[in-house]
Amino acid sequence: MEQQRISVEGSDLAAAVEKACEQLDLAGRHELEYEFDKEHFRNGADTLLLHAWQKDPRTLAAVQSSMDLVAGFL
């Protein structure tokens, strides 16, 4: 299964992650994986560029289980 990968730019990490979640139609950052575009910084940019994609469904299931466990403790 081919995962959709997108590139998003933001003024900071939170803004870029939020844009990525919106574009990929994800419920939250826990469903997102990303990597920084280091060349973007080397070229003197004052913004952050991320390449983002949805987490693998198996990883996402493990994350959801962990979140449910923590919520149960709280």
N, CA, C and O atoms as a Tripos MOL2 file, in Angstrom:
@<TRIPOS>MOLECULE
protein
  296   295    74     0     0
PROTEIN
NO_CHARGES

@<TRIPOS>ATOM
      1 N           0.8410   -1.1880    0.0000 N.3       1 MET1
      2 CA          0.0000    0.0000    0.0000 C.3       1 MET1
      3 C           0.8800    1.2430    0.0000 C.2       1 MET1
      4 O           1.6990    1.4300    0.8990 O.2       1 MET1
      5 N           0.7110    2.0820   -0.9990 N.am      2 GLU2
      6 CA          1.4870    3.3040   -1.1290 C.3       2 GLU2
      7 C           0.9030    4.3790   -0.2210 C.2       2 GLU2
      8 O          -0.2940    4.6620   -0.2660 O.2       2 GLU2
      9 N           1.7620    4.9740    0.6040 N.am      3 GLN3
     10 CA          1.2980    6.0330    1.4890 C.3       3 GLN3
     11 C           1.4460    7.3770    0.7960 C.2       3 GLN3
     12 O           2.4300    7.6320    0.1020 O.2       3 GLN3
     13 N           0.4580    8.2220    0.9960 N.am      4 GLN4
     14 CA          0.5360    9.5670    0.4520 C.3       4 GLN4
     15 C           1.5200   10.3740    1.2780 C.2       4 GLN4
     16 O           1.3990   10.4510    2.5010 O.2       4 GLN4
     17 N           2.4880   10.9730    0.6150 N.am      5 ARG5
     18 CA          3.4610   11.8360    1.2770 C.3       5 ARG5
     19 C           3.2500   13.2540    0.7610 C.2       5 ARG5
     20 O           3.0900   13.4860   -0.4380 O.2       5 ARG5
     21 N           3.2560   14.1810    1.6890 N.am      6 ILE6
     22 CA          3.0560   15.5790    1.3210 C.3       6 ILE6
     23 C           4.1880   16.4120    1.8900 C.2       6 ILE6
     24 O           4.9080   15.9630    2.7810 O.2       6 ILE6
     25 N           4.3440   17.6090    1.3850 N.am      7 SER7
     26 CA          5.2940   18.5750    1.9250 C.3       7 SER7
     27 C           4.5000   19.7750    2.4010 C.2       7 SER7
     28 O           3.6490   20.2980    1.6810 O.2       7 SER7
     29 N           4.7860   20.2080    3.6240 N.am      8 VAL8
     30 CA          4.1000   21.3680    4.1860 C.3       8 VAL8
     31 C           5.1230   22.3100    4.7970 C.2       8 VAL8
     32 O           6.1690   21.8850    5.2860 O.2       8 VAL8
     33 N           4.8020   23.5850    4.7590 N.am      9 GLU9
     34 CA          5.6800   24.6090    5.2930 C.3       9 GLU9
     35 C           4.9240   25.3880    6.3620 C.2       9 GLU9
     36 O           3.7390   25.6850    6.2090 O.2       9 GLU9
     37 N           5.6240   25.7160    7.4430 N.am     10 GLY10
     38 CA          5.0060   26.4720    8.5120 C.3      10 GLY10
     39 C           6.0110   27.3730    9.1990 C.2      10 GLY10
     40 O           7.2210   27.2240    9.0280 O.2      10 GLY10
     41 N           5.5020   28.2990    9.9690 N.am     11 SER11
     42 CA          6.3780   29.2220   10.6870 C.3      11 SER11
     43 C           7.1150   28.5380   11.8270 C.2      11 SER11
     44 O           8.1790   28.9910   12.2480 O.2      11 SER11
     45 N           6.5370   27.4310   12.3310 N.am     12 ASP12
     46 CA          7.1710   26.6290   13.3730 C.3      12 ASP12
     47 C           6.6630   25.1900   13.2610 C.2      12 ASP12
     48 O           5.8220   24.8920   12.4130 O.2      12 ASP12
     49 N           7.1700   24.3020   14.1110 N.am     13 LEU13
     50 CA          6.8020   22.8970   14.0370 C.3      13 LEU13
     51 C           5.3060   22.6900   14.2370 C.2      13 LEU13
     52 O           4.6860   21.9250   13.4980 O.2      13 LEU13
     53 N           4.7240   23.3530   15.2160 N.am     14 ALA14
     54 CA          3.2940   23.1790   15.4930 C.3      14 ALA14
     55 C           2.4400   23.5670   14.2870 C.2      14 ALA14
     56 O           1.4790   22.8710   13.9560 O.2      14 ALA14
     57 N           2.7850   24.6620   13.6380 N.am     15 ALA15
     58 CA          2.0170   25.1160   12.4690 C.3      15 ALA15
     59 C           2.1580   24.1370   11.3090 C.2      15 ALA15
     60 O           1.1760   23.8400   10.6300 O.2      15 ALA15
     61 N           3.3590   23.6370   11.0760 N.am     16 ALA16
     62 CA          3.5790   22.6880    9.9770 C.3      16 ALA16
     63 C           2.8570   21.3760   10.2390 C.2      16 ALA16
     64 O           2.2570   20.8100    9.3250 O.2      16 ALA16
     65 N           2.9050   20.8810   11.4730 N.am     17 VAL17
     66 CA          2.2230   19.6360   11.8230 C.3      17 VAL17
     67 C           0.7150   19.8010   11.6770 C.2      17 VAL17
     68 O           0.0420   18.8970   11.1820 O.2      17 VAL17
     69 N           0.1810   20.9280   12.0970 N.am     18 GLU18
     70 CA         -1.2550   21.1800   11.9700 C.3      18 GLU18
     71 C          -1.6810   21.1780   10.5000 C.2      18 GLU18
     72 O          -2.7080   20.5960   10.1490 O.2      18 GLU18
     73 N          -0.8900   21.8300    9.6460 N.am     19 LYS19
     74 CA         -1.2020   21.8450    8.2220 C.3      19 LYS19
     75 C          -1.1590   20.4340    7.6370 C.2      19 LYS19
     76 O          -2.0130   20.0620    6.8310 O.2      19 LYS19
     77 N          -0.1690   19.6590    8.0420 N.am     20 ALA20
     78 CA         -0.0460   18.2920    7.5300 C.3      20 ALA20
     79 C          -1.2490   17.4510    7.9430 C.2      20 ALA20
     80 O          -1.7870   16.6960    7.1330 O.2      20 ALA20
     81 N          -1.6690   17.5780    9.1890 N.am     21 CYS21
     82 CA         -2.8420   16.8260    9.6600 C.3      21 CYS21
     83 C          -4.0890   17.2130    8.8790 C.2      21 CYS21
     84 O          -4.9010   16.3530    8.5350 O.2      21 CYS21
     85 N          -4.2450   18.4970    8.6010 N.am     22 GLU22
     86 CA         -5.4090   18.9580    7.8330 C.3      22 GLU22
     87 C          -5.3830   18.3950    6.4130 C.2      22 GLU22
     88 O          -6.3950   17.9020    5.9140 O.2      22 GLU22
     89 N          -4.2150   18.4730    5.7670 N.am     23 GLN23
     90 CA         -4.1180   18.0230    4.3830 C.3      23 GLN23
     91 C          -4.2880   16.5110    4.2510 C.2      23 GLN23
     92 O          -4.8260   16.0320    3.2530 O.2      23 GLN23
     93 N          -3.8350   15.7620    5.2480 N.am     24 LEU24
     94 CA         -3.9650   14.3010    5.2110 C.3      24 LEU24
     95 C          -5.2670   13.8240    5.8510 C.2      24 LEU24
     96 O          -5.5530   12.6270    5.8720 O.2      24 LEU24
     97 N          -6.0510   14.7670    6.3720 N.am     25 ASP25
     98 CA         -7.3340   14.4680    7.0230 C.3      25 ASP25
     99 C          -7.1420   13.5000    8.1950 C.2      25 ASP25
    100 O          -7.8070   12.4680    8.2850 O.2      25 ASP25
    101 N          -6.2120   13.8610    9.0900 N.am     26 LEU26
    102 CA         -5.9190   13.0450   10.2650 C.3      26 LEU26
    103 C          -6.5090   13.6970   11.5110 C.2      26 LEU26
    104 O          -6.6470   14.9190   11.5790 O.2      26 LEU26
    105 N          -6.8520   12.8730   12.4880 N.am     27 ALA27
    106 CA         -7.4720   13.3650   13.7190 C.3      27 ALA27
    107 C          -6.4930   14.1300   14.6070 C.2      27 ALA27
    108 O          -6.8990   15.0320   15.3400 O.2      27 ALA27
    109 N          -5.2270   13.7830   14.5510 N.am     28 GLY28
    110 CA         -4.2440   14.4520   15.4080 C.3      28 GLY28
    111 C          -2.8300   14.0510   15.0570 C.2      28 GLY28
    112 O          -2.5980   13.1820   14.2170 O.2      28 GLY28
    113 N          -1.8890   14.7040   15.7190 N.am     29 ARG29
    114 CA         -0.4810   14.4840   15.4020 C.3      29 ARG29
    115 C          -0.0050   13.0790   15.7280 C.2      29 ARG29
    116 O           1.0260   12.6440   15.2140 O.2      29 ARG29
    117 N          -0.7400   12.3540   16.5810 N.am     30 HIS30
    118 CA         -0.3450   10.9860   16.9030 C.3      30 HIS30
    119 C          -0.5050   10.0540   15.6980 C.2      30 HIS30
    120 O           0.0360    8.9490   15.7020 O.2      30 HIS30
    121 N          -1.2380   10.4830   14.6730 N.am     31 GLU31
    122 CA         -1.4160    9.6900   13.4590 C.3      31 GLU31
    123 C          -0.4070   10.0490   12.3710 C.2      31 GLU31
    124 O          -0.4510    9.4890   11.2750 O.2      31 GLU31
    125 N           0.4970   10.9790   12.6670 N.am     32 LEU32
    126 CA          1.3750   11.5550   11.6620 C.3      32 LEU32
    127 C           2.8330   11.1770   11.8950 C.2      32 LEU32
    128 O           3.3040   11.1340   13.0310 O.2      32 LEU32
    129 N           3.5380   10.9050   10.8000 N.am     33 GLU33
    130 CA          4.9880   10.7730   10.8300 C.3      33 GLU33
    131 C           5.5440   11.8320    9.9000 C.2      33 GLU33
    132 O           4.9130   12.1810    8.9020 O.2      33 GLU33
    133 N           6.7260   12.3470   10.2200 N.am     34 TYR34
    134 CA          7.3050   13.3870    9.3820 C.3      34 TYR34
    135 C           8.8130   13.4190    9.5330 C.2      34 TYR34
    136 O           9.3880   12.8670   10.4710 O.2      34 TYR34
    137 N           9.4290   14.0880    8.5700 N.am     35 GLU35
    138 CA         10.8620   14.3430    8.6460 C.3      35 GLU35
    139 C          11.1000   15.7700    8.1660 C.2      35 GLU35
    140 O          10.3520   16.2910    7.3390 O.2      35 GLU35
    141 N          12.1380   16.3870    8.6900 N.am     36 PHE36
    142 CA         12.4810   17.7530    8.3220 C.3      36 PHE36
    143 C          13.2250   17.7580    6.9980 C.2      36 PHE36
    144 O          13.9780   16.8300    6.7000 O.2      36 PHE36
    145 N          13.0170   18.7950    6.2090 N.am     37 ASP37
    146 CA         13.7940   19.0030    4.9950 C.3      37 ASP37
    147 C          14.9830   19.8790    5.3730 C.2      37 ASP37
    148 O          14.8530   21.0980    5.4840 O.2      37 ASP37
    149 N          16.1350   19.2570    5.5690 N.am     38 LYS38
    150 CA         17.3290   19.9710    6.0430 C.3      38 LYS38
    151 C          17.8500   20.9670    5.0150 C.2      38 LYS38
    152 O          18.3900   22.0110    5.3810 O.2      38 LYS38
    153 N          17.6910   20.6540    3.7340 N.am     39 GLU39
    154 CA         18.1490   21.5700    2.6890 C.3      39 GLU39
    155 C          17.4090   22.9050    2.7600 C.2      39 GLU39
    156 O          17.9580   23.9470    2.4040 O.2      39 GLU39
    157 N          16.1740   22.8640    3.2180 N.am     40 HIS40
    158 CA         15.3770   24.0750    3.3510 C.3      40 HIS40
    159 C          16.0760   25.0650    4.2910 C.2      40 HIS40
    160 O          16.1030   26.2670    4.0270 O.2      40 HIS40
    161 N          16.6470   24.5430    5.4020 N.am     41 PHE41
    162 CA         17.3670   25.3850    6.3560 C.3      41 PHE41
    163 C          18.6800   25.8750    5.7680 C.2      41 PHE41
    164 O          19.0490   27.0370    5.9420 O.2      41 PHE41
    165 N          19.3760   25.0030    5.0790 N.am     42 ARG42
    166 CA         20.6820   25.3700    4.5110 C.3      42 ARG42
    167 C          20.5620   26.4950    3.4990 C.2      42 ARG42
    168 O          21.5110   27.2460    3.2750 O.2      42 ARG42
    169 N          19.4120   26.6050    2.8990 N.am     43 ASN43
    170 CA         19.2030   27.6760    1.9150 C.3      43 ASN43
    171 C          18.7620   28.9850    2.5720 C.2      43 ASN43
    172 O          18.4170   29.9420    1.8790 O.2      43 ASN43
    173 N          18.7730   29.0270    3.9020 N.am     44 GLY44
    174 CA         18.4930   30.2640    4.6130 C.3      44 GLY44
    175 C          17.0310   30.5690    4.8590 C.2      44 GLY44
    176 O          16.6810   31.7180    5.1300 O.2      44 GLY44
    177 N          16.1820   29.5830    4.7730 N.am     45 ALA45
    178 CA         14.7470   29.8110    4.9730 C.3      45 ALA45
    179 C          14.4440   30.1390    6.4310 C.2      45 ALA45
    180 O          15.1240   29.6580    7.3380 O.2      45 ALA45
    181 N          13.4360   30.9480    6.6470 N.am     46 ASP46
    182 CA         13.0160   31.2750    8.0060 C.3      46 ASP46
    183 C          11.7320   30.5240    8.3800 C.2      46 ASP46
    184 O          11.0670   30.8670    9.3580 O.2      46 ASP46
    185 N          11.3940   29.5060    7.5970 N.am     47 THR47
    186 CA         10.2410   28.6500    7.8720 C.3      47 THR47
    187 C          10.7130   27.2070    7.9950 C.2      47 THR47
    188 O          11.8770   26.8920    7.7440 O.2      47 THR47
    189 N           9.8070   26.3600    8.3760 N.am     48 LEU48
    190 CA         10.0950   24.9440    8.5510 C.3      48 LEU48
    191 C           9.3830   24.1650    7.4510 C.2      48 LEU48
    192 O           8.2040   24.4010    7.1860 O.2      48 LEU48
    193 N          10.0930   23.2360    6.8070 N.am     49 LEU49
    194 CA          9.5000   22.4140    5.7590 C.3      49 LEU49
    195 C           9.5380   20.9580    6.2050 C.2      49 LEU49
    196 O          10.5990   20.4180    6.5190 O.2      49 LEU49
    197 N           8.3600   20.3310    6.2270 N.am     50 LEU50
    198 CA          8.2360   18.9250    6.6150 C.3      50 LEU50
    199 C           7.7540   18.0930    5.4380 C.2      50 LEU50
    200 O           6.9840   18.5650    4.6000 O.2      50 LEU50
    201 N           8.2160   16.8520    5.3860 N.am     51 HIS51
    202 CA          7.6550   15.8450    4.5050 C.3      51 HIS51
    203 C           6.8900   14.9240    5.4490 C.2      51 HIS51
    204 O           7.4750   14.3670    6.3780 O.2      51 HIS51
    205 N           5.6090   14.7620    5.2250 N.am     52 ALA52
    206 CA          4.7410   14.0700    6.1860 C.3      52 ALA52
    207 C           3.9190   12.9870    5.5100 C.2      52 ALA52
    208 O           3.6420   13.0460    4.3120 O.2      52 ALA52
    209 N           3.5320   11.9870    6.3150 N.am     53 TRP53
    210 CA          2.6860   10.8930    5.8560 C.3      53 TRP53
    211 C           1.9810   10.2880    7.0560 C.2      53 TRP53
    212 O           2.3830   10.5150    8.1970 O.2      53 TRP53
    213 N           0.9300    9.5190    6.8040 N.am     54 GLN54
    214 CA          0.1880    8.8620    7.8810 C.3      54 GLN54
    215 C           0.9850    7.6630    8.3820 C.2      54 GLN54
    216 O           1.6260    6.9550    7.6050 O.2      54 GLN54
    217 N           0.9340    7.4510    9.6880 N.am     55 LYS55
    218 CA          1.6140    6.2980   10.2760 C.3      55 LYS55
    219 C           1.0570    4.9960    9.7320 C.2      55 LYS55
    220 O          -0.0950    4.9300    9.3040 O.2      55 LYS55
    221 N           1.8750    3.9750    9.7510 N.am     56 ASP56
    222 CA          1.4550    2.6310    9.3740 C.3      56 ASP56
    223 C           0.3050    2.2150   10.2870 C.2      56 ASP56
    224 O           0.3620    2.4770   11.4890 O.2      56 ASP56
    225 N          -0.7390    1.5750    9.7560 N.am     57 PRO57
    226 CA         -1.8950    1.1990   10.5780 C.3      57 PRO57
    227 C          -1.5270    0.3510   11.8010 C.2      57 PRO57
    228 O          -2.1570    0.4900   12.8500 O.2      57 PRO57
    229 N          -0.5270   -0.5180   11.6900 N.am     58 ARG58
    230 CA         -0.1270   -1.3300   12.8520 C.3      58 ARG58
    231 C           0.4850   -0.4590   13.9400 C.2      58 ARG58
    232 O           0.2260   -0.6620   15.1260 O.2      58 ARG58
    233 N           1.2960    0.5080   13.5340 N.am     59 THR59
    234 CA          1.8870    1.4330   14.4970 C.3      59 THR59
    235 C           0.8030    2.2780   15.1350 C.2      59 THR59
    236 O           0.8130    2.5180   16.3420 O.2      59 THR59
    237 N          -0.1270    2.7230   14.3140 N.am     60 LEU60
    238 CA         -1.2230    3.5520   14.8120 C.3      60 LEU60
    239 C          -2.0690    2.8030   15.8240 C.2      60 LEU60
    240 O          -2.5160    3.3900   16.8100 O.2      60 LEU60
    241 N          -2.2990    1.5090   15.5980 N.am     61 ALA61
    242 CA         -3.0690    0.6980   16.5500 C.3      61 ALA61
    243 C          -2.3320    0.5960   17.8820 C.2      61 ALA61
    244 O          -2.9620    0.6470   18.9380 O.2      61 ALA61
    245 N          -1.0170    0.4530   17.8480 N.am     62 ALA62
    246 CA         -0.2310    0.3860   19.0810 C.3      62 ALA62
    247 C          -0.2770    1.7150   19.8220 C.2      62 ALA62
    248 O          -0.3780    1.7430   21.0480 O.2      62 ALA62
    249 N          -0.2040    2.8100   19.0820 N.am     63 VAL63
    250 CA         -0.2770    4.1390   19.7030 C.3      63 VAL63
    251 C          -1.6400    4.3320   20.3550 C.2      63 VAL63
    252 O          -1.7300    4.8370   21.4740 O.2      63 VAL63
    253 N          -2.6990    3.9290   19.6580 N.am     64 GLN64
    254 CA         -4.0490    4.0900   20.1990 C.3      64 GLN64
    255 C          -4.2230    3.2550   21.4670 C.2      64 GLN64
    256 O          -4.8400    3.7180   22.4260 O.2      64 GLN64
    257 N          -3.6930    2.0410   21.4870 N.am     65 SER65
    258 CA         -3.7620    1.2020   22.6790 C.3      65 SER65
    259 C          -3.0630    1.8660   23.8530 C.2      65 SER65
    260 O          -3.5710    1.8550   24.9740 O.2      65 SER65
    261 N          -1.9050    2.4400   23.5950 N.am     66 SER66
    262 CA         -1.1540    3.1350   24.6470 C.3      66 SER66
    263 C          -1.9130    4.3430   25.1630 C.2      66 SER66
    264 O          -1.9500    4.5930   26.3680 O.2      66 SER66
    265 N          -2.5180    5.0920   24.2520 N.am     67 MET67
    266 CA         -3.2820    6.2630   24.6580 C.3      67 MET67
    267 C          -4.4950    5.8450   25.4960 C.2      67 MET67
    268 O          -4.8260    6.5110   26.4770 O.2      67 MET67
    269 N          -5.1500    4.7610   25.1210 N.am     68 ASP68
    270 CA         -6.2990    4.2670   25.8900 C.3      68 ASP68
    271 C          -5.8690    3.8240   27.2900 C.2      68 ASP68
    272 O          -6.5770    4.0540   28.2700 O.2      68 ASP68
    273 N          -4.7110    3.1920   27.3680 N.am     69 LEU69
    274 CA         -4.1930    2.7360   28.6640 C.3      69 LEU69
    275 C          -3.9080    3.9230   29.5790 C.2      69 LEU69
    276 O          -4.2840    3.9200   30.7510 O.2      69 LEU69
    277 N          -3.2390    4.9350   29.0310 N.am     70 VAL70
    278 CA         -2.9280    6.1320   29.8260 C.3      70 VAL70
    279 C          -4.2110    6.8420   30.2490 C.2      70 VAL70
    280 O          -4.3260    7.2920   31.3890 O.2      70 VAL70
    281 N          -5.1710    6.9430   29.3360 N.am     71 ALA71
    282 CA         -6.4490    7.5930   29.6730 C.3      71 ALA71
    283 C          -7.1530    6.8450   30.7920 C.2      71 ALA71
    284 O          -7.8140    7.4600   31.6280 O.2      71 ALA71
    285 N          -7.0170    5.5140   30.8170 N.am     72 GLY72
    286 CA         -7.6090    4.7230   31.8870 C.3      72 GLY72
    287 C          -7.0010    5.0270   33.2490 C.2      72 GLY72
    288 O          -7.6960    5.0070   34.2650 O.2      72 GLY72
    289 N          -5.6940    5.3110   33.2680 N.am     73 PHE73
    290 CA         -5.0300    5.6650   34.5210 C.3      73 PHE73
    291 C          -5.4440    7.0250   35.0210 C.2      73 PHE73
    292 O          -5.5260    7.2630   36.2260 O.2      73 PHE73
    293 N          -5.7050    7.9200   34.0830 N.am     74 LEU74
    294 CA         -6.0740    9.2880   34.4650 C.3      74 LEU74
    295 C          -7.5020    9.3390   34.9220 C.2      74 LEU74
    296 O          -7.9960   10.4070   35.2850 O.2      74 LEU74
@<TRIPOS>BOND
     1     1     2 1
     2     2     3 1
     3     3     4 2
     4     3     5 am
     5     5     6 1
     6     6     7 1
     7     7     8 2
     8     7     9 am
     9     9    10 1
    10    10    11 1
    11    11    12 2
    12    11    13 am
    13    13    14 1
    14    14    15 1
    15    15    16 2
    16    15    17 am
    17    17    18 1
    18    18    19 1
    19    19    20 2
    20    19    21 am
    21    21    22 1
    22    22    23 1
    23    23    24 2
    24    23    25 am
    25    25    26 1
    26    26    27 1
    27    27    28 2
    28    27    29 am
    29    29    30 1
    30    30    31 1
    31    31    32 2
    32    31    33 am
    33    33    34 1
    34    34    35 1
    35    35    36 2
    36    35    37 am
    37    37    38 1
    38    38    39 1
    39    39    40 2
    40    39    41 am
    41    41    42 1
    42    42    43 1
    43    43    44 2
    44    43    45 am
    45    45    46 1
    46    46    47 1
    47    47    48 2
    48    47    49 am
    49    49    50 1
    50    50    51 1
    51    51    52 2
    52    51    53 am
    53    53    54 1
    54    54    55 1
    55    55    56 2
    56    55    57 am
    57    57    58 1
    58    58    59 1
    59    59    60 2
    60    59    61 am
    61    61    62 1
    62    62    63 1
    63    63    64 2
    64    63    65 am
    65    65    66 1
    66    66    67 1
    67    67    68 2
    68    67    69 am
    69    69    70 1
    70    70    71 1
    71    71    72 2
    72    71    73 am
    73    73    74 1
    74    74    75 1
    75    75    76 2
    76    75    77 am
    77    77    78 1
    78    78    79 1
    79    79    80 2
    80    79    81 am
    81    81    82 1
    82    82    83 1
    83    83    84 2
    84    83    85 am
    85    85    86 1
    86    86    87 1
    87    87    88 2
    88    87    89 am
    89    89    90 1
    90    90    91 1
    91    91    92 2
    92    91    93 am
    93    93    94 1
    94    94    95 1
    95    95    96 2
    96    95    97 am
    97    97    98 1
    98    98    99 1
    99    99   100 2
   100    99   101 am
   101   101   102 1
   102   102   103 1
   103   103   104 2
   104   103   105 am
   105   105   106 1
   106   106   107 1
   107   107   108 2
   108   107   109 am
   109   109   110 1
   110   110   111 1
   111   111   112 2
   112   111   113 am
   113   113   114 1
   114   114   115 1
   115   115   116 2
   116   115   117 am
   117   117   118 1
   118   118   119 1
   119   119   120 2
   120   119   121 am
   121   121   122 1
   122   122   123 1
   123   123   124 2
   124   123   125 am
   125   125   126 1
   126   126   127 1
   127   127   128 2
   128   127   129 am
   129   129   130 1
   130   130   131 1
   131   131   132 2
   132   131   133 am
   133   133   134 1
   134   134   135 1
   135   135   136 2
   136   135   137 am
   137   137   138 1
   138   138   139 1
   139   139   140 2
   140   139   141 am
   141   141   142 1
   142   142   143 1
   143   143   144 2
   144   143   145 am
   145   145   146 1
   146   146   147 1
   147   147   148 2
   148   147   149 am
   149   149   150 1
   150   150   151 1
   151   151   152 2
   152   151   153 am
   153   153   154 1
   154   154   155 1
   155   155   156 2
   156   155   157 am
   157   157   158 1
   158   158   159 1
   159   159   160 2
   160   159   161 am
   161   161   162 1
   162   162   163 1
   163   163   164 2
   164   163   165 am
   165   165   166 1
   166   166   167 1
   167   167   168 2
   168   167   169 am
   169   169   170 1
   170   170   171 1
   171   171   172 2
   172   171   173 am
   173   173   174 1
   174   174   175 1
   175   175   176 2
   176   175   177 am
   177   177   178 1
   178   178   179 1
   179   179   180 2
   180   179   181 am
   181   181   182 1
   182   182   183 1
   183   183   184 2
   184   183   185 am
   185   185   186 1
   186   186   187 1
   187   187   188 2
   188   187   189 am
   189   189   190 1
   190   190   191 1
   191   191   192 2
   192   191   193 am
   193   193   194 1
   194   194   195 1
   195   195   196 2
   196   195   197 am
   197   197   198 1
   198   198   199 1
   199   199   200 2
   200   199   201 am
   201   201   202 1
   202   202   203 1
   203   203   204 2
   204   203   205 am
   205   205   206 1
   206   206   207 1
   207   207   208 2
   208   207   209 am
   209   209   210 1
   210   210   211 1
   211   211   212 2
   212   211   213 am
   213   213   214 1
   214   214   215 1
   215   215   216 2
   216   215   217 am
   217   217   218 1
   218   218   219 1
   219   219   220 2
   220   219   221 am
   221   221   222 1
   222   222   223 1
   223   223   224 2
   224   223   225 am
   225   225   226 1
   226   226   227 1
   227   227   228 2
   228   227   229 am
   229   229   230 1
   230   230   231 1
   231   231   232 2
   232   231   233 am
   233   233   234 1
   234   234   235 1
   235   235   236 2
   236   235   237 am
   237   237   238 1
   238   238   239 1
   239   239   240 2
   240   239   241 am
   241   241   242 1
   242   242   243 1
   243   243   244 2
   244   243   245 am
   245   245   246 1
   246   246   247 1
   247   247   248 2
   248   247   249 am
   249   249   250 1
   250   250   251 1
   251   251   252 2
   252   251   253 am
   253   253   254 1
   254   254   255 1
   255   255   256 2
   256   255   257 am
   257   257   258 1
   258   258   259 1
   259   259   260 2
   260   259   261 am
   261   261   262 1
   262   262   263 1
   263   263   264 2
   264   263   265 am
   265   265   266 1
   266   266   267 1
   267   267   268 2
   268   267   269 am
   269   269   270 1
   270   270   271 1
   271   271   272 2
   272   271   273 am
   273   273   274 1
   274   274   275 1
   275   275   276 2
   276   275   277 am
   277   277   278 1
   278   278   279 1
   279   279   280 2
   280   279   281 am
   281   281   282 1
   282   282   283 1
   283   283   284 2
   284   283   285 am
   285   285   286 1
   286   286   287 1
   287   287   288 2
   288   287   289 am
   289   289   290 1
   290   290   291 1
   291   291   292 2
   292   291   293 am
   293   293   294 1
   294   294   295 1
   295   295   296 2
@<TRIPOS>SUBSTRUCTURE
     1 MET1         2 RESIDUE 1 A MET
     2 GLU2         6 RESIDUE 1 A GLU
     3 GLN3        10 RESIDUE 1 A GLN
     4 GLN4        14 RESIDUE 1 A GLN
     5 ARG5        18 RESIDUE 1 A ARG
     6 ILE6        22 RESIDUE 1 A ILE
     7 SER7        26 RESIDUE 1 A SER
     8 VAL8        30 RESIDUE 1 A VAL
     9 GLU9        34 RESIDUE 1 A GLU
    10 GLY10       38 RESIDUE 1 A GLY
    11 SER11       42 RESIDUE 1 A SER
    12 ASP12       46 RESIDUE 1 A ASP
    13 LEU13       50 RESIDUE 1 A LEU
    14 ALA14       54 RESIDUE 1 A ALA
    15 ALA15       58 RESIDUE 1 A ALA
    16 ALA16       62 RESIDUE 1 A ALA
    17 VAL17       66 RESIDUE 1 A VAL
    18 GLU18       70 RESIDUE 1 A GLU
    19 LYS19       74 RESIDUE 1 A LYS
    20 ALA20       78 RESIDUE 1 A ALA
    21 CYS21       82 RESIDUE 1 A CYS
    22 GLU22       86 RESIDUE 1 A GLU
    23 GLN23       90 RESIDUE 1 A GLN
    24 LEU24       94 RESIDUE 1 A LEU
    25 ASP25       98 RESIDUE 1 A ASP
    26 LEU26      102 RESIDUE 1 A LEU
    27 ALA27      106 RESIDUE 1 A ALA
    28 GLY28      110 RESIDUE 1 A GLY
    29 ARG29      114 RESIDUE 1 A ARG
    30 HIS30      118 RESIDUE 1 A HIS
    31 GLU31      122 RESIDUE 1 A GLU
    32 LEU32      126 RESIDUE 1 A LEU
    33 GLU33      130 RESIDUE 1 A GLU
    34 TYR34      134 RESIDUE 1 A TYR
    35 GLU35      138 RESIDUE 1 A GLU
    36 PHE36      142 RESIDUE 1 A PHE
    37 ASP37      146 RESIDUE 1 A ASP
    38 LYS38      150 RESIDUE 1 A LYS
    39 GLU39      154 RESIDUE 1 A GLU
    40 HIS40      158 RESIDUE 1 A HIS
    41 PHE41      162 RESIDUE 1 A PHE
    42 ARG42      166 RESIDUE 1 A ARG
    43 ASN43      170 RESIDUE 1 A ASN
    44 GLY44      174 RESIDUE 1 A GLY
    45 ALA45      178 RESIDUE 1 A ALA
    46 ASP46      182 RESIDUE 1 A ASP
    47 THR47      186 RESIDUE 1 A THR
    48 LEU48      190 RESIDUE 1 A LEU
    49 LEU49      194 RESIDUE 1 A LEU
    50 LEU50      198 RESIDUE 1 A LEU
    51 HIS51      202 RESIDUE 1 A HIS
    52 ALA52      206 RESIDUE 1 A ALA
    53 TRP53      210 RESIDUE 1 A TRP
    54 GLN54      214 RESIDUE 1 A GLN
    55 LYS55      218 RESIDUE 1 A LYS
    56 ASP56      222 RESIDUE 1 A ASP
    57 PRO57      226 RESIDUE 1 A PRO
    58 ARG58      230 RESIDUE 1 A ARG
    59 THR59      234 RESIDUE 1 A THR
    60 LEU60      238 RESIDUE 1 A LEU
    61 ALA61      242 RESIDUE 1 A ALA
    62 ALA62      246 RESIDUE 1 A ALA
    63 VAL63      250 RESIDUE 1 A VAL
    64 GLN64      254 RESIDUE 1 A GLN
    65 SER65      258 RESIDUE 1 A SER
    66 SER66      262 RESIDUE 1 A SER
    67 MET67      266 RESIDUE 1 A MET
    68 ASP68      270 RESIDUE 1 A ASP
    69 LEU69      274 RESIDUE 1 A LEU
    70 VAL70      278 RESIDUE 1 A VAL
    71 ALA71      282 RESIDUE 1 A ALA
    72 GLY72      286 RESIDUE 1 A GLY
    73 PHE73      290 RESIDUE 1 A PHE
    74 LEU74      294 RESIDUE 1 A LEU
